[in-house]
Structure formats: structure tokens, C-alpha cells
Amino acid sequence: MSLRLTDLLAALALLLVIDGIMPFLNPGAVKRMLARVQAFADRDLRLAGFVMMLFGVALLFLIS
């Protein structure tokens, strides 16, 4: 399977659409969530980011 630039741009566009849904639908909830996230320790945020990256890589592996 070859990866084309249009595939990468489509993936980026989908990411932007998905990321924009919550702020569009409920901006107050997003502000409250971000205020809570500020209280998290850096270690916890790094762990959450790492787990999300692992899931993403696993998903990419499964679909390719």
C-alpha cells in the first residue's frame, strides 16, 4: 500500500473536523474540561498522550 499526499491531507482534514466538533457544539463544556486538564500532572498527560499514540499506531497497523 502506498501513501499519497492526498491521503495524508484527507487524514489531517478529518482530524480537524473531529477536533472542532466539541468546541462548536458546546464551547462551555470545552472550557470546563480544559480547566480540569490544567490540574493534571505532566506525567499523567504524557501517559495519556502515549496511550493515544499507541492506539493510533495499532489502528493504522490493523487497517493497512
Secondary structure as the mmCIF struct_conf table of DSSP 4:
data_model
#
loop_
_struct_conf.conf_type_id
_struct_conf.id
_struct_conf.beg_label_comp_id
_struct_conf.beg_label_asym_id
_struct_conf.beg_label_seq_id
_struct_conf.end_label_comp_id
_struct_conf.end_label_asym_id
_struct_conf.end_label_seq_id
HELX_LH_PP_P HELX_LH_PP_P1 SER A 2 ARG A 4
HELX_RH_AL_P HELX_RH_AL_P1 LEU A 5 LEU A 25
HELX_RH_AL_P HELX_RH_AL_P2 PRO A 27 GLN A 38
TURN_TY1_P TURN_TY1_P1 ALA A 39 ALA A 39
BEND BEND1 PHE A 40 PHE A 40
HELX_RH_AL_P HELX_RH_AL_P3 ASP A 42 ILE A 63
#
